[in-house]
Amino acid sequence: MRKVVVLPYQDKWKKLFEKEATKLQQIFRGELLDIHHIGSTSVQGLKAKPIIDIMPIVKDISCIDAYKDAMEALGYELKGENGIEGRRYFQKGGDQRTHHVHMYQEGSPEITRHLVFRDYLRSFPEEAKAYGDLKEKLAKQFPYQIDSYIQGKEPFVTNLEKKALAWYREEQKHKEYVWYASYGSNMNKERFLCYIQGGTPKGATRDNPGCRDQSLPVKEQSYVMKHELFFAKEAGRWQGKGVAFIDPAKNEQSHTYSYMYMITKEQFLDVVAQENSVSHVDLDIEKVIEKGNEVFRESWYGNVLYLGEADGVPIFTFTSPNELLEEELNPPSIEYVRTIMHGLKGEVGLTDDEIVSYLLETHGIKGFMSREQLIQCLGM
């Protein structure tokens, strides 16, 4: 018989989530868009049942049942929707439950509900304490009656969810949004989210701290820049090979593909700071719009450019403060090319032929890499 146990918060819960998330990423690969630690074990200081709740976000929920055997090999049992439309729910551990996986398709309102509830408890420790105390009391009152335990906390949770949603809506009213347009490796959404939520991007050696506000982008879309793309310099994290830059000067003949994320102004400045290896960036966005650009630092990406607007929201990117010299051109590493190809194909939506033809004409690749080499890179 399953016993209801509520424990004080344990630091190891975060590590257990990260370990299991890595296993799930290996199984779902191309289907997986993001993965979140949710539930009580995701809130520091909150008393909880020692069960790790994981929420993967996928492209197509209808494809998930095909992974049943792979999940069973990890010890999971598929429970279908289990009462929530559009969900795929997995349990691990039987009566000694260790993990729950709540899987949703991108765009499901359940994603916001879970994340808002978690973030509200993280932001209001007094609410988290009251919730934890209630769970501890109910666990002692109903140690072998899980249904009574759940029913006992339901009114409190319902009220908490209402307060969390009201808080979230109020927070959204005061946020200023901008578009960040990436033309390089951050076109790969999986990599870019490490700048938002923290972590080490695939193929990288440096861990990103993430943004102060780790909310996901509210909107995404492709965008064509009228600035010339080239690969240059020697990036240590990319085997000493070249990385992407754009010419700060606008050129109506140029056709550089990019992928845009609508994020808050604060998040954009945090991304700029991480890309330039500084703790923070103090930048007047309105001045950047007025002038067209602002060099805030003599570093590789210390020049913030204003590119225009989309949906009434300003578009920004960053590049080198200085005009790059011909001798600085340097072809990118295979890993870097593959990262960009992943973004061009998965996010921008180009075909394999379009990707190869596009990259072949860029400075730093043209004359350095052949069509055959780029086609090999597409094997990823």
Secondary structure by P-SEA (a helix, b strand, c coil): cbbbbbbccccaaaaaaaaaaaaaaaacccccccccccccccccccccccbbbbbbbbccccccccaaaaaaaaccccccccccccbbbbbcccccccbbbbbbccccaaaaaaaaaaaaaaacaaaaaaaaaaaaaaaaaccccaaaaaaaaaaaaaaaaaaaaaaaaaaaaabbbbbbbbcccccaaaaaaaaaccccccccccccccccccccccbbbbbbbcbbbbbbccccccccbbbbbccccccccbbbbbccccccaaaaaaaaaaaaccccccccaaaaaaacccccccccccbbbbccccccccccccccccccccccbbbbcaaaaaaaaaaacccccccaaaaaaaaaacccccccccaaaaaaaacc
